[in-house]
Amino acid sequence: MCLAVPAKVLEINGNVAIVDFGGVKREARLDLLPDVEVGDYVIVHTGFAIEKLDEERAKEILEAWDEVFRITRGGGLPRRD
C-alpha cells in the first residue's frame, strides 16, 4: 500500500528534493511541481511530489495521521469524554 503524506522540502538538486517525513529523510521527484522551493510542504506519493501545501494544511494532515497511528496502535476508537 502506498500513502500520500506531507513532507517538508529540505534541499533541491535539479528535479530531486530531499524531504523530511517527521525526521525520516527521503528523495522525492519534483517533475510534476516545478515551482517548489526549500521550506515548502508537498504531498509525496510513490516518490513524486504531487501537490504543494501551505504549512497550516500540512500540519492539519500530519495531525490526522498522528491520530490514525495512535488509534491503530492502541486498538479501538478514541474515547469521546
C-alpha positions as CSV (number, residue, x, y, z in Angstrom):
1,M,0.0,0.0,0.0
2,C,1.3,3.5,-0.8
3,L,0.3,6.5,1.2
4,A,0.3,10.2,0.1
5,V,2.0,12.0,3.0
6,P,3.1,15.6,3.6
7,A,6.8,16.3,3.8
8,K,8.9,19.4,4.2
9,V,11.4,20.2,1.4
10,L,14.9,20.5,2.9
11,E,17.0,20.6,-0.2
12,I,16.6,20.7,-4.0
13,N,19.0,19.4,-6.6
14,G,17.5,19.7,-10.1
15,N,14.3,17.8,-10.2
16,V,15.0,15.9,-7.0
17,A,14.3,17.1,-3.5
18,I,15.3,15.8,-0.1
19,V,12.2,15.9,2.0
20,D,11.5,15.3,5.7
21,F,8.7,13.0,6.8
22,G,8.8,13.7,10.6
23,G,12.5,13.0,10.9
24,V,12.8,10.5,8.1
25,K,14.6,11.9,5.1
26,R,13.9,10.6,1.6
27,E,14.2,11.7,-2.0
28,A,11.1,13.0,-3.9
29,R,10.9,13.8,-7.6
30,L,9.7,17.3,-8.5
31,D,8.9,16.7,-12.1
32,L,5.2,17.5,-11.5
33,L,5.8,20.6,-9.4
34,P,8.4,22.8,-10.9
35,D,7.7,25.8,-8.6
36,V,8.7,24.1,-5.3
37,E,11.2,25.8,-3.0
38,V,13.2,24.8,0.1
39,G,10.9,25.1,3.1
40,D,7.7,24.3,1.2
41,Y,5.5,21.4,2.1
42,V,4.5,18.9,-0.5
43,I,2.3,15.7,-0.7
44,V,4.5,12.8,-1.8
45,H,3.1,9.7,-3.4
46,T,5.2,6.9,-4.8
47,G,8.3,9.1,-4.7
48,F,6.8,12.1,-6.6
49,A,5.8,15.4,-5.1
50,I,2.2,15.7,-6.4
51,E,0.8,18.7,-4.6
52,K,2.2,21.8,-2.8
53,L,0.6,22.7,0.6
54,D,0.8,25.7,2.9
55,E,2.3,24.9,6.3
56,E,-1.1,25.1,8.1
57,R,-2.7,22.5,5.8
58,A,0.3,20.2,6.0
59,K,0.2,20.3,9.8
60,E,-3.5,19.5,9.8
61,I,-2.9,16.4,7.6
62,L,0.0,15.3,9.8
63,E,-2.1,15.7,12.9
64,A,-4.7,13.5,11.3
65,W,-2.1,10.8,10.5
66,D,-0.9,11.0,14.1
67,E,-4.4,10.3,15.3
68,V,-4.7,7.3,12.9
69,F,-1.5,5.9,14.2
70,R,-2.5,6.5,17.8
71,I,-5.8,4.7,17.3
72,T,-4.3,1.7,15.4
73,R,-1.5,1.2,17.9
74,G,-3.9,1.5,20.8
75,G,-6.6,-0.7,19.3
76,G,-10.0,0.8,19.1
77,L,-11.6,4.2,18.7
78,P,-10.6,7.2,20.7
79,R,-12.6,8.0,23.8
80,R,-15.1,10.9,23.5
81,D,-15.4,12.2,27.1
